[in-house]
Amino acid sequence: MVARGFEPVREEFERNFAERGEVGAACCVYRGAEPVVDLWGGTTTAAGEAPYTDRTLQLVASATKGALAIVAHRLAERGEIDLDAPVARYCPSSPPRARRTCPCGGCSATRRAAATAG
């Protein structure tokens, strides 16, 4: 299902299979409380043993990083957090070992988010 105005999402979804080697995938997008895109296709393995359906379980990794980045930057814009301050300022329960082993002497939120902390 693709609502009017969201046809480019279907086109790119289909291109993933035709041109980018996608094996199986799903994409569901809501606008407010209404679904505007609900697509799935392909198979669950490269060998094609089982179809990828709307009921296929999917591993999701790093799904909240974008939302966290938005929230952190909005808080920084308001002056409520300093992204370059040591994480321990906002999370005093962070392990002392992490504070000692970070090359900067106390990893900042920026370094943690960029995965460059020690």
C-alpha positions as CSV (number, residue, x, y, z in Angstrom):
1,M,0.0,0.0,0.0
2,V,1.3,3.4,-0.9
3,A,-0.7,6.6,-0.4
4,R,-0.9,9.3,-3.1
5,G,2.2,11.4,-3.0
6,F,4.4,8.6,-1.7
7,E,4.9,6.7,-5.0
8,P,8.7,7.6,-5.1
9,V,9.1,5.4,-1.9
10,R,7.7,2.4,-3.8
11,E,9.9,3.2,-6.8
12,E,13.0,3.2,-4.7
13,F,11.9,0.1,-2.8
14,E,11.6,-1.7,-6.1
15,R,14.9,-0.3,-7.3
16,N,16.6,-1.9,-4.3
17,F,15.6,-5.3,-5.7
18,A,16.2,-4.6,-9.4
19,E,19.4,-2.6,-9.2
20,R,20.9,-2.8,-5.7
21,G,20.9,-6.5,-4.9
22,E,18.2,-6.4,-2.2
23,V,17.1,-9.9,-1.2
24,G,14.2,-9.2,1.1
25,A,12.8,-6.1,2.8
26,A,9.9,-4.2,4.3
27,C,9.2,-0.5,4.7
28,C,6.4,1.0,6.7
29,V,5.9,4.7,7.1
30,Y,3.3,6.5,9.1
31,R,2.2,10.2,8.8
32,G,0.7,11.0,12.1
33,A,-1.5,8.0,13.0
34,E,-2.1,6.9,9.3
35,P,0.1,4.5,7.4
36,V,1.2,6.0,4.1
37,V,3.6,3.3,3.0
38,D,3.4,-0.4,3.8
39,L,5.6,-2.5,1.5
40,W,7.4,-5.8,1.6
41,G,8.9,-8.1,-0.9
42,G,11.6,-10.6,-1.8
43,T,12.7,-13.6,0.2
44,T,14.1,-14.2,3.7
45,T,17.3,-15.6,2.4
46,A,19.5,-15.2,-0.7
47,A,18.6,-18.8,-1.7
48,G,14.9,-17.8,-1.7
49,E,13.5,-20.5,0.5
50,A,10.7,-18.4,2.1
51,P,9.0,-15.3,0.9
52,Y,9.5,-12.0,2.9
53,T,6.0,-11.1,4.0
54,D,4.2,-8.6,6.2
55,R,4.7,-11.0,9.1
56,T,8.4,-11.6,8.7
57,L,10.4,-10.7,11.8
58,Q,13.2,-8.2,11.2
59,L,16.3,-7.5,13.2
60,V,16.5,-3.7,13.7
61,A,19.8,-2.1,14.6
62,S,20.6,1.5,15.4
63,A,17.0,2.5,14.9
64,T,17.0,5.2,17.5
65,K,20.3,7.0,16.6
66,G,18.5,9.5,14.4
67,A,15.9,10.4,17.0
68,L,18.6,10.7,19.7
69,A,20.6,13.0,17.5
70,I,17.6,15.2,16.8
71,V,16.7,15.4,20.5
72,A,20.4,16.0,21.6
73,H,20.8,18.8,19.1
74,R,17.5,20.5,20.0
75,L,18.6,20.4,23.7
76,A,22.0,21.8,22.7
77,E,20.3,24.6,20.7
78,R,18.4,25.5,23.9
79,G,21.5,25.5,25.9
80,E,20.2,22.6,28.1
81,I,23.2,20.3,27.4
82,D,26.8,20.8,26.2
83,L,27.6,18.1,23.6
84,D,31.3,18.5,24.3
85,A,30.9,18.1,28.1
86,P,31.9,14.7,29.6
87,V,29.0,12.2,29.5
88,A,29.5,11.7,33.3
89,R,28.0,15.2,33.8
90,Y,24.6,13.9,32.6
91,C,25.1,10.3,33.4
92,P,26.9,10.1,36.7
93,S,26.4,6.3,36.8
94,S,28.7,5.9,33.7
95,P,31.5,3.5,34.7
96,P,34.6,5.0,36.1
97,R,36.6,2.7,33.8
98,A,35.0,4.4,30.8
99,R,36.0,7.8,32.2
100,R,39.6,6.7,32.7
101,T,40.1,5.0,29.4
102,C,38.7,7.6,27.1
103,P,41.6,9.4,25.4
104,C,40.1,12.8,26.2
105,G,39.8,12.0,30.0
106,G,36.1,11.9,30.0
107,C,34.2,11.1,26.8
108,S,31.8,13.7,25.4
109,A,28.4,12.9,24.0
110,T,29.8,13.9,20.6
111,R,32.6,11.3,20.8
112,R,30.2,8.6,22.1
113,A,27.7,9.3,19.3
114,A,30.5,9.2,16.7
115,A,31.8,5.9,18.1
116,T,35.2,7.4,18.5
117,A,35.4,7.1,22.3
118,G,38.0,4.9,23.8
